[in-house]
């Protein structure tokens, strides 16, 4: 290999290393987690409703218990994952992956009322089934807990 070829390979390698290690990554990956969906919006009176419960330790603990299996038949974690990242054990088999609640860019655009509505009624066209037997307070506790994943 002559010195010209070595110089070309070295320059190309240096450029790759620069791109991999020196370029800022926050901008590139900031919105990568957004999952675009055509989810039906909740009725207007519910869609924009803010969670009436504060994110107190008591409400968050209750929401966590429901998320982790207290909401029958099996809670939220099998699909949405223990860490809320949408990578639960049953998510592997799903064509449309469960919501990633850790995605700040996406979660900031989903109102509390919409989360409440989907938990209570399910989401048509997905495997998200409604939890109609949960009391309103329990659903709002789950919403409060889910919000913690994206903080």
C-alpha positions as CSV (number, residue, x, y, z in Angstrom):
1,X,0.0,0.0,0.0
2,X,1.5,3.3,-1.0
3,X,1.5,6.4,1.2
4,X,-1.3,8.0,-0.8
5,X,-3.7,5.1,-0.1
6,X,-2.7,5.1,3.6
7,X,-3.5,8.8,3.8
8,X,-6.9,8.3,2.2
9,X,-7.8,5.4,4.6
10,X,-6.5,7.5,7.6
11,X,-8.5,10.5,6.5
12,X,-11.7,8.4,6.1
13,X,-11.2,6.7,9.4
14,X,-10.6,10.0,11.2
15,X,-13.8,11.4,9.6
16,X,-15.8,8.4,10.9
17,X,-14.4,8.7,14.3
18,X,-15.2,12.4,14.4
19,X,-18.8,11.7,13.4
20,X,-19.2,9.0,15.9
21,X,-17.6,10.7,18.9
22,X,-17.6,14.5,18.4
23,X,-21.0,15.3,16.9
24,X,-23.6,16.3,19.4
25,X,-26.1,13.4,20.0
26,X,-28.9,15.1,21.9
27,X,-30.3,16.8,18.8
28,X,-30.2,13.6,16.7
29,X,-31.9,11.4,19.2
30,X,-34.2,13.8,20.9
31,X,-37.4,12.8,19.0
32,X,-36.4,9.3,18.0
33,X,-38.7,7.8,20.6
34,X,-41.9,9.5,19.3
35,X,-44.4,6.9,18.2
36,X,-46.8,8.4,15.7
37,X,-50.3,7.0,16.2
38,X,-53.8,7.7,14.9
39,X,-55.3,7.1,18.3
40,X,-58.9,8.4,18.6
41,X,-59.0,11.4,20.8
42,X,-61.0,11.4,24.0
43,X,-64.2,13.4,24.0
44,X,-63.3,17.2,24.3
45,X,-64.6,17.5,27.9
46,X,-62.1,14.7,28.9
47,X,-59.3,15.3,26.5
48,X,-58.0,18.5,28.0
49,X,-58.8,17.5,31.6
50,X,-55.8,17.8,33.9
51,X,-55.2,15.0,36.5
52,X,-57.2,16.1,39.5
53,X,-54.8,14.1,41.8
54,X,-51.4,15.5,42.8
55,X,-48.3,13.3,42.3
56,X,-48.0,12.6,46.0
57,X,-46.0,9.6,47.3
58,X,-49.4,8.0,48.3
59,X,-50.9,8.4,44.8
60,X,-47.7,7.4,43.0
61,X,-47.4,4.3,45.2
62,X,-51.0,3.4,44.4
63,X,-50.5,4.0,40.7
64,X,-47.3,1.9,40.8
65,X,-49.2,-1.0,42.4
66,X,-51.9,-0.8,39.7
67,X,-49.3,-0.5,36.9
68,X,-47.4,-3.5,38.2
69,X,-50.3,-5.9,38.3
70,X,-53.0,-4.5,40.5
71,X,-55.1,-3.4,37.6
72,X,-56.8,-6.6,36.5
73,X,-56.3,-8.8,34.6
74,X,-52.6,-8.1,34.6
75,X,-51.6,-4.4,34.9
76,X,-49.6,-2.3,32.5
77,X,-46.0,-3.6,32.8
78,X,-46.3,-6.8,30.7
79,X,-46.7,-4.5,27.6
80,X,-45.2,-1.2,28.6
81,X,-42.3,-2.6,30.6
82,X,-41.3,-2.2,34.2
83,X,-39.5,1.0,33.3
84,X,-42.3,2.3,31.1
85,X,-40.2,2.1,27.9
86,X,-42.7,0.0,25.9
87,X,-40.5,-3.1,26.0
88,X,-42.4,-5.4,28.2
89,X,-42.3,-9.1,27.8
90,X,-45.5,-9.3,25.7
91,X,-44.5,-6.3,23.5
92,X,-42.1,-8.6,21.6
93,X,-45.1,-10.3,19.9
94,X,-47.0,-7.1,19.0
95,X,-47.0,-5.5,15.6
96,X,-47.8,-2.0,17.0
97,X,-45.5,-1.5,19.9
98,X,-46.8,-0.2,23.2
99,X,-46.3,3.4,24.1
100,X,-42.9,4.4,25.5
101,X,-43.8,6.5,28.5
102,X,-40.1,7.5,28.9
103,X,-40.2,9.6,25.7
104,X,-40.4,13.2,26.9
105,X,-40.9,14.5,23.4
106,X,-44.0,12.4,22.9
107,X,-45.5,12.4,26.4
108,X,-45.5,16.2,26.6
109,X,-48.0,16.2,23.8
110,X,-50.4,13.7,25.3
111,X,-52.8,15.4,27.8
112,X,-53.7,13.7,31.0
113,X,-57.3,13.4,29.9
114,X,-56.2,11.4,26.8
115,X,-54.2,9.0,28.9
116,X,-57.1,8.6,31.3
117,X,-59.5,7.9,28.3
118,X,-57.2,5.3,26.8
119,X,-56.6,3.5,30.1
120,X,-60.3,3.4,30.8
121,X,-61.5,2.6,27.3
122,X,-58.6,1.1,25.4
123,X,-57.3,2.1,22.0
124,X,-59.0,0.9,18.9
125,X,-56.6,-0.7,16.4
126,X,-54.1,-1.6,19.1
127,X,-53.8,-4.3,21.7
128,X,-54.5,-1.8,24.4
129,X,-57.7,-3.0,26.1
130,X,-59.7,-0.8,28.4
131,X,-59.7,-1.2,32.2
132,X,-63.4,-0.4,32.6
133,X,-63.5,-1.9,36.1
134,X,-61.0,0.6,37.6
135,X,-62.4,3.5,39.6
136,X,-61.7,7.0,38.3
137,X,-59.3,7.6,41.2
138,X,-57.3,4.5,40.3
139,X,-57.0,5.5,36.6
140,X,-55.8,9.0,37.7
141,X,-53.3,7.3,40.0
142,X,-51.9,5.3,37.0
143,X,-51.8,8.5,34.9
144,X,-49.7,10.2,37.7
145,X,-47.4,7.2,37.9
146,X,-47.0,7.0,34.1
147,X,-46.0,10.7,34.0
148,X,-43.1,10.0,36.3
149,X,-41.4,7.9,33.6
150,X,-40.8,10.9,31.4
151,X,-39.5,13.3,34.1
